[in-house]
Amino acid sequence: EGAAMDESCATVAPYYKMVQSWNGGFKAAVILNQWLPGARIFIKYATFRPHFLSAWGAAGQDVEGGIRFELAANPAVGDNANGFAFTARGDSDFAAQPSLRCVVNREAAATVKVPV
């Protein structure tokens, strides 16, 4: 489990986890250290292109080479607090270790408190 993370993700520090798999599909979750509205998380899979089905806590869509998610104005509550989950069609064996890239709104990132 886990994913290769681009340095662009340092502010939100996502952690990718496979939650469930079945023949022809999977469910994964992304837990965030910091929720920044409007931040985009790109999940790319090296050897296959999944087909996005549904998401909780973020809006998702298929893009070239993977799936893009945009964080909502407010974080989810309950099981998806500080993160989001999604389902996709595709081979779960190849979905276990994707790479992540993030695009974070600079104004929102400037409000993040860094521990000293």
C-alpha angles and dihedrals in degrees: 000000000000131000142245105261126209115224087245087076096061094105097054095028097204122204115203120210133177107228104179140352135196137171104301100001151043146201120225135178132211116205116199130208090207128022110219115179112234095018112140124218117197116199114196126187117208102215106025143025114234124207113237114232111170144336141202120211097009139047112250137191140169114262133172108300099000146344130311123209128192118202116237124238091261129033119252121258132225118015093002098047111144092008147032140245132211144181126221140173114244144086108310091204089069094040096066098087115028128158121249130212125180137203111200127190105246095218092053092045090052090063093057112112113227115208115240 
